[in-house]
Amino acid sequence: MKTLGKIGKVEIGRVYDSSLLGFTAQTWFPKFSREAVKPHEHWLCPDHYDPETGRFPMPVHSWLLKVGNYNVLIDTCMGNDKDRRAFAEMHQLANRYLERLAEHGLQPEDIHFVLCTHLHVDHVGWNTRLVNGRWVPTFPNARYVFSRIEYEAAKAEAADPECAPYLRETFEDSIHPVVESGKMMLVDDLHELFDCLLLRQAPGHSPGHIRIELRSDGDTGVFAGDLLHSPMQVPLWDMSSIVCWDKDMAAAARRDLLEFCADENALLIPGHFEAPYVGRVRRDGDSFALDLGW
């Protein structure tokens, strides 16, 4: 495994899929203010924000964990061969995700657990792949762990005749085949895995979004999914994205996460930061600051 870093005894790697390049901070964050972000440009630029264009990078990747003898994937990106006509950057992709997984010395059969922080289109795509015209689980020996609240919300949304077509497509090609295979594992709040992972409800970005807390050998990290999309949301924590289900609830969940990271000295491990991908949070008055890491 190509290890980026460790939390205690748990090795952590990254499997890159693709990037979403079509957004400016102004369009992605309704509360974005150039004046508010300007004091932070010295550490955001050039890796995390371009003030000339207003754009910020949004890579889409999985986190890969080695927990004892188990291989765990957190979130599965966008996937190949999927109809996403509403999003050109996601439609009928032919990316090298599985080849990049192989660079870690792993094949799909070697993954034991897939944990989805939520069930949005860019976090479930490699749950399945197209084989002989059918969508089948990409990781045949894995249990796929979903929040029960998140799954029920996605199922109801897909059944709504007025829902956006891509939402129904995502459910039908990336979630329902997992259900049919019997590999889905629904969990409730504060579910524990391996005595070192805790799945905690953090709704707002989506109805059943979870954050995944990792504790090992006295160290702590939090896989935050889409509680943040950019490092600028650490000091500007009340700035939620246009795709958040409940923007105020998302901001509250983000502040709770940042308070936890600051108070526990936990490594913040989000789902969409460009390198450096992670960092340590500290309190800064009534807000927070971020010391970027690996």
C-alpha positions as MATLAB code, in Angstrom:
seq = 'MKTLGKIGKVEIGRVYDSSLLGFTAQTWFPKFSREAVKPHEHWLCPDHYDPETGRFPMPVHSWLLKVGNYNVLIDTCMGNDKDRRAFAEMHQLANRYLERLAEHGLQPEDIHFVLCTHLHVDHVGWNTRLVNGRWVPTFPNARYVFSRIEYEAAKAEAADPECAPYLRETFEDSIHPVVESGKMMLVDDLHELFDCLLLRQAPGHSPGHIRIELRSDGDTGVFAGDLLHSPMQVPLWDMSSIVCWDKDMAAAARRDLLEFCADENALLIPGHFEAPYVGRVRRDGDSFALDLGW';
ca = [
       0.000    0.000    0.000;
       1.233    3.496   -0.874;
       0.834    5.204    2.477;
       0.308    8.963    2.668;
       0.191    8.983    6.455;
      -0.915    7.114    9.546;
      -3.284    7.521   12.471;
      -1.740    5.354   15.145;
      -1.324    1.915   13.591;
      -3.781    2.549   10.739;
      -2.185    3.282    7.361;
      -3.996    5.733    5.076;
      -3.695    6.028    1.301;
      -5.556    7.864   -1.444;
      -7.138    6.530   -4.651;
      -7.770    9.347   -7.122;
     -10.641    9.188   -9.610;
     -11.208   12.586  -11.236;
     -11.711   16.294  -10.541;
     -14.615   18.715  -10.716;
     -13.295   21.867  -12.344;
     -16.379   23.828  -13.325;
     -17.036   25.840  -10.173;
     -15.942   29.148   -8.769;
     -16.118   29.808   -5.056;
     -18.749   32.446   -5.795;
     -21.066   29.949   -7.496;
     -20.399   27.022   -5.153;
     -20.748   28.917   -1.885;
     -23.746   31.304   -1.791;
     -22.261   33.141    1.215;
     -18.830   33.532   -0.384;
     -17.276   36.967   -0.019;
     -13.994   37.996   -1.639;
     -13.441   40.383    1.262;
     -13.885   37.586    3.815;
     -11.498   35.198    2.075;
      -8.805   37.794    1.274;
      -7.088   37.565    4.712;
      -6.629   33.833    4.075;
      -5.241   34.003    0.545;
      -1.646   33.808    1.795;
      -2.151   30.179    2.846;
      -4.942   29.171    0.437;
      -3.045   30.193   -2.710;
      -2.006   28.681   -5.011;
      -3.002   25.121   -4.058;
      -6.537   25.729   -2.781;
      -7.786   28.937   -4.385;
      -7.043   31.164   -7.385;
      -8.140   34.748   -6.647;
      -7.762   35.778  -10.298;
     -10.320   33.276  -11.593;
     -12.179   32.660   -8.340;
     -11.832   28.913   -8.880;
     -10.882   26.295   -6.321;
      -9.890   22.664   -6.957;
     -12.259   19.839   -6.089;
     -10.592   16.445   -6.615;
     -12.700   13.325   -6.181;
     -10.918   10.486   -4.417;
     -11.355    7.580   -2.037;
      -9.508    7.124    1.215;
      -7.938    3.693    1.632;
      -7.316    2.335    5.131;
      -5.299   -0.647    6.281;
      -6.891   -1.671    9.593;
      -5.088   -4.777   10.794;
      -5.762   -7.389    8.110;
      -8.690   -5.452    6.622;
      -8.711   -3.097    3.638;
     -11.321   -0.346    3.908;
     -12.422    2.192    1.283;
     -14.135    5.415    2.293;
     -16.331    6.791   -0.535;
     -16.140    5.535   -4.112;
     -16.085    8.617   -6.316;
     -17.860    8.868   -9.697;
     -17.403    5.550  -11.494;
     -17.128    4.645  -15.163;
     -19.739    4.157  -17.900;
     -22.503    5.953  -16.000;
     -25.143    8.161  -17.585;
     -24.865   11.581  -15.964;
     -26.094   13.854  -18.736;
     -26.697   16.694  -16.286;
     -22.954   16.814  -15.510;
     -20.499   16.650  -18.388;
     -17.605   16.030  -15.982;
     -19.306   12.868  -14.685;
     -20.949   11.488  -17.839;
     -19.724    8.203  -19.369;
     -16.286    8.353  -17.779;
     -13.428    5.975  -18.541;
     -11.082    6.730  -15.660;
      -8.187    4.663  -14.287;
      -9.508    4.292  -10.750;
      -9.038    0.526  -10.556;
      -5.532    0.832  -11.997;
      -4.751    3.360   -9.275;
      -6.119    0.966   -6.679;
      -3.781   -1.668   -8.147;
      -0.858    0.704   -7.556;
      -1.533    0.080   -3.862;
      -1.112   -3.638   -4.510;
      -4.847   -4.271   -4.258;
      -7.506   -5.709   -6.543;
     -11.263   -5.142   -6.056;
     -11.502   -8.581   -4.421;
      -9.107   -7.417   -1.688;
     -11.462   -4.756   -0.282;
     -13.342   -5.890    2.830;
     -15.459   -2.831    3.667;
     -16.751    0.163    1.692;
     -17.941    3.036    3.888;
     -19.954    5.809    2.234;
     -20.100    9.091    4.147;
     -23.222    9.839    2.101;
     -24.871    8.704   -1.129;
     -24.303   11.612   -3.505;
     -23.329   10.916   -7.089;
     -19.592   11.592   -6.590;
     -19.304    9.325   -3.532;
     -20.938    6.090   -4.752;
     -19.915    5.702   -8.402;
     -17.402    2.889   -7.998;
     -19.788    0.962   -5.767;
     -20.623   -0.818   -9.013;
     -19.218   -1.458  -12.466;
     -20.766   -2.552  -15.744;
     -20.245   -6.253  -16.529;
     -22.027   -7.827  -19.523;
     -24.628   -5.069  -19.510;
     -25.393   -5.323  -15.762;
     -24.338   -3.203  -12.816;
     -22.610   -5.416  -10.261;
     -20.723   -4.587   -7.050;
     -17.156   -3.593   -7.893;
     -15.854   -5.068   -4.651;
     -17.377   -8.566   -4.507;
     -16.033   -9.503   -1.063;
     -16.918   -6.231    0.662;
     -19.726   -5.166    2.942;
     -21.048   -1.775    1.832;
     -21.843    0.347    4.886;
     -24.497    3.078    4.500;
     -26.254    5.270    7.021;
     -29.800    3.981    7.407;
     -31.174    7.544    7.352;
     -29.176    8.361    4.227;
     -30.265    5.213    2.402;
     -33.954    5.693    3.180;
     -33.769    9.326    2.029;
     -32.023    8.385   -1.232;
     -34.520    5.590   -1.872;
     -37.492    7.906   -1.321;
     -35.950   10.592   -3.491;
     -35.354    8.168   -6.365;
     -38.973    7.001   -6.157;
     -40.289   10.550   -6.496;
     -41.436   11.007  -10.131;
     -40.386   14.658   -9.963;
     -36.821   14.033   -8.795;
     -33.898   15.044  -11.011;
     -33.055   12.209  -13.446;
     -29.452   11.948  -12.237;
     -30.648   11.195   -8.702;
     -32.712    8.258   -9.943;
     -29.864    7.112  -12.203;
     -27.416    7.217   -9.299;
     -29.693    5.132   -7.104;
     -30.422    2.613   -9.852;
     -26.857    2.073  -11.064;
     -24.754    2.631   -7.925;
     -26.897    1.848   -4.861;
     -29.714   -0.566   -5.737;
     -27.386   -3.225   -7.242;
     -25.556   -3.326   -3.904;
     -28.888   -3.867   -2.150;
     -29.855   -6.658   -4.562;
     -26.516   -8.381   -4.019;
     -27.116   -8.598   -0.274;
     -23.891   -6.723    0.452;
     -25.473   -3.594    1.960;
     -25.062   -3.011    5.695;
     -27.257   -0.255    7.163;
     -26.057    1.396   10.361;
     -27.456    3.847   12.860;
     -25.735    6.648   14.765;
     -22.546    5.870   16.714;
     -21.900    2.555   14.983;
     -18.460    1.074   15.744;
     -16.193   -0.978   13.486;
     -12.917   -2.702   14.441;
     -12.878   -0.973   17.867;
     -11.207    2.017   16.190;
     -13.810    3.489   13.804;
     -16.925    5.334   14.938;
     -19.611    6.367   12.423;
     -21.341    9.480   13.710;
     -24.362   11.232   12.173;
     -23.510   14.702   10.837;
     -26.554   15.719    8.744;
     -26.909   18.877    6.725;
     -25.033   18.329    3.500;
     -27.430   15.404    3.092;
     -30.092   13.967    5.419;
     -27.962   11.119    6.736;
     -24.387   12.268    6.148;
     -21.909   10.685    8.550;
     -18.406   11.514    9.668;
     -16.024    8.672   10.454;
     -13.835    9.045   13.524;
     -10.658    6.979   13.704;
      -8.791    6.443   16.979;
      -5.615    4.377   17.183;
      -2.669    4.389   19.586;
      -3.593    7.741   21.109;
      -4.034    9.538   17.771;
      -7.319   10.647   16.204;
      -8.507   11.520   12.705;
     -11.891   12.330   11.176;
     -12.951   11.448    7.633;
     -15.294   14.350    6.991;
     -16.823   13.549    3.602;
     -18.545   16.672    2.302;
     -18.787   18.552    5.582;
     -16.164   20.682    3.841;
     -15.310   21.116    0.162;
     -12.468   23.611    0.584;
      -9.980   24.638    3.300;
     -11.515   28.119    3.207;
     -14.483   26.623    5.069;
     -12.350   26.166    8.183;
     -12.086   29.876    9.056;
     -15.325   30.618    7.156;
     -17.191   27.700    8.676;
     -20.712   29.116    8.144;
     -20.253   29.016    4.350;
     -22.207   26.014    2.974;
     -22.366   24.812   -0.627;
     -25.168   25.130   -3.156;
     -25.737   21.365   -3.020;
     -26.234   21.157    0.738;
     -29.642   19.737    1.640;
     -29.954   22.101    4.632;
     -27.328   24.849    4.604;
     -27.811   25.956    8.212;
     -27.695   22.379    9.471;
     -24.590   21.750    7.353;
     -22.882   24.779    8.903;
     -23.757   23.547   12.399;
     -22.384   20.081   11.594;
     -19.216   21.666   10.211;
     -18.687   23.780   13.333;
     -19.240   20.725   15.527;
     -16.638   18.851   13.467;
     -14.110   21.687   13.724;
     -14.635   22.006   17.467;
     -14.049   18.263   17.812;
     -10.875   18.406   15.712;
      -9.511   21.390   17.643;
     -10.333   20.000   21.086;
      -9.141   16.449   20.326;
      -6.173   17.474   18.125;
      -7.768   15.227   15.510;
      -6.481   15.194   11.947;
      -9.115   16.609    9.576;
      -9.412   14.346    6.509;
     -12.008   15.794    4.078;
     -13.281   14.332    0.844;
     -12.331   16.990   -1.696;
      -9.179   18.906   -0.686;
      -6.304   19.187   -3.126;
      -2.808   18.495   -1.771;
      -2.025   19.006    1.033;
      -5.132   16.898    1.602;
      -5.411   17.013    5.401;
      -4.642   19.261    8.353;
      -4.866   19.989   12.070;
      -7.485   22.455   13.272;
      -6.963   24.989   16.049;
      -9.248   27.587   17.546;
      -8.790   31.173   16.380;
     -11.023   33.482   18.400;
     -14.603   32.475   17.643;
     -13.507   30.649   14.500;
     -10.799   28.201   13.468;
      -7.473   27.992   11.657;
      -5.983   25.104    9.696;
      -2.395   23.872    9.677;
      -2.151   21.839    6.484;
      -0.345   18.512    6.645;
       0.142   15.702    4.129;
];
